Amino acid sequence: MESHQIKTLLKNAREIKAMKTRELAQLMNIDQALISKFENGSRKPTKEQVLKLSKILDIDFETLMIAWLKEKILYEIGDDKELALKAMKFAEEEIRNIASIKKNPISRDLQTILDEIDSLKKQLDNYRKFDSYKINKALELEYTFESNRIEGNTLTLHETDLVINEGLTISGKSMREHLEAINHVEAIGYIKQLMERNFPFNERELLSVHNLILRGIIPEDAGRYRRVQVMIKGSNHMPPQPFIVPKEMEDYFIWFEENKNKIHPILLAAEMHERLVAIHPFIDGNGRTSRLVMNLILLQNGYVIANIKGDYETRVRYYQALETAQTSNNKEEFLLFIAQVEKECLERYLNIIGK
């Protein structure tokens, strides 16, 4: 692998983009002098800053992280070369052992359903030429109805259709319920644009999705992290304090960048869903936003929307699986739940277009 110095990577990338150190500092929200120190090697960025730099300067995250880790290791070693080599030998063995343990952390049941999904995905790839705009719109309508129903929206599927496609107002239903339907459909359209244009998923896009979800409902909090402590109704999980949320979200996107090409797309989508709900970064709209994030990742990887039903039984299983993941650090039940939902949605879609 080619050896890189982080200072060279940063300076070259900035110059290619014709960006001044002042402009980069503003985007990073740090002092301009710090950018100069990064580029002359007198100061190293933090792990969180590496993520931001890779996005702003369009540098491959893995390349930048390897350079960052290499220089961090060399700095810690100092002059103790012989001891360092021995230590690194033992460290390499331990890292390999950890990696082998983590390589297959999933159960046999989960692996079985992932294999079934992979088989369905191959069939789906062969049927793509039969994709129908009307079918997709009907399924997206169902998704909007079910996702809102999970959160307590009382519009029926037919009423949701009338609000979205006919522009009608349903007597006896609140303005919020109408806006939730309209906003959710627009948010689906937005994530489909991201998928079709091959845009990366990052903090800006997440906030844009959330802004669409709460637009006109709680405008002052739409697209913004919460500034107060919250509790999740019916859950023992306590989300982090508001001042910790920005750091938790930085870690959220770092985890995504590190794992997006390493684990099965179904597991990646489910993890990003569960992790976002656990942080609960918004005052409202966390559930809808997390499901949209999950489905953005599924669509980007060629799958269909995983539509979690809003009926009582399914909603209880969904919330119980989330609760177990967040309070006992056991995500198996939740990963199985999402995988089963996606499998059923794939089977239904193949059955529809097959006919």
HELIX and SHEET records of a PDB file:
HELIX    1   1 ILE A    6  ILE A   16  1                                  11    
HELIX    2   2 THR A   21  MET A   28  1                                   8    
HELIX    3   3 GLN A   32  ASN A   40  1                                   9    
HELIX    4   4 LYS A   47  ILE A   56  1                                  10    
HELIX    5   5 PHE A   61  ILE A   77  1                                  17    
HELIX    6   6 LYS A   81  LYS A  103  1                                  23    
HELIX    7   7 ARG A  108  TYR A  127  1                                  20    
HELIX    8   8 ARG A  128  PHE A  130  5                                   3    
HELIX    9   9 TYR A  133  ILE A  150  1                                  18    
HELIX   10  10 LEU A  157  ASN A  165  1                                   9    
HELIX   11  11 MET A  175  GLU A  196  1                                  22    
HELIX   12  12 GLU A  203  LEU A  214  1                                  12    
HELIX   13  13 PRO A  242  ILE A  244  5                                   3    
HELIX   14  14 VAL A  245  ASN A  259  1                                  15    
HELIX   15  15 PRO A  265  ILE A  279  1                                  15    
HELIX   16  16 ASN A  286  GLN A  300  1                                  15    
HELIX   17  17 TYR A  312  THR A  327  1                                  16    
HELIX   18  18 GLU A  332  GLY A  354  1                                  23    
END                                                                             
